[in-house]
Amino acid sequence: MQYRKIHIIGGPGSGKTFSAAKLQQVTGLNGFDLDSVFWEKNEFAYVRSSEHARTEKLNHL
């Protein structure tokens, strides 16, 4: 069986990052943290990225 994309969803602390790292080791697939697509960090807080910025980042992935 060959996977091209696997999406991992879950609540905070549920093991998403751990599971993603293990899947990357086993399958050789690349991993992408979607938080970096949907959020931008300024000096004080995380701010939701604009729709245009999100679209550009997703198209790059």
C-alpha positions in Angstrom: 0.0 0.0 0.0 1.4 3.4 -0.9 0.2 6.6 0.8 0.8 10.0 -0.7 -0.8 12.1 2.1 -1.7 11.3 5.7 -3.4 13.9 7.9 -3.1 13.6 11.6 -5.7 15.4 13.7 -6.3 15.5 17.4 -6.4 17.7 20.5 -3.4 19.3 22.3 -1.1 16.7 23.8 -2.7 13.8 22.0 0.5 12.6 20.4 0.2 14.0 16.9 3.8 15.1 16.6 5.0 11.8 18.0 2.9 9.8 15.6 3.9 12.0 12.7 7.6 11.5 13.5 7.1 7.7 13.7 5.2 7.6 10.4 8.0 9.6 8.7 10.5 7.1 9.9 8.5 4.1 8.7 7.2 5.4 5.4 9.8 7.9 4.3 7.1 10.5 3.7 7.8 14.2 4.4 6.1 15.9 7.4 4.7 19.4 7.5 3.4 21.2 10.5 0.2 22.9 9.4 0.4 25.3 12.4 3.2 27.1 10.5 0.8 27.5 7.5 -2.2 28.8 9.5 -0.4 30.9 12.1 2.2 33.6 12.0 4.1 34.7 15.1 4.8 38.3 15.8 6.7 39.5 18.8 3.7 39.2 21.1 1.4 36.4 19.9 0.3 34.1 17.2 -1.8 35.7 14.6 -3.9 33.9 12.0 -2.4 34.1 8.5 -4.3 35.8 5.8 -6.2 33.6 3.3 -3.8 34.6 0.6 -0.7 33.7 2.7 -2.2 30.3 3.7 -3.0 29.6 0.0 0.6 30.4 -1.0 2.1 28.3 1.7 -0.2 25.3 1.0 0.5 25.5 -2.7 4.2 25.4 -1.9 3.8 22.3 0.1 
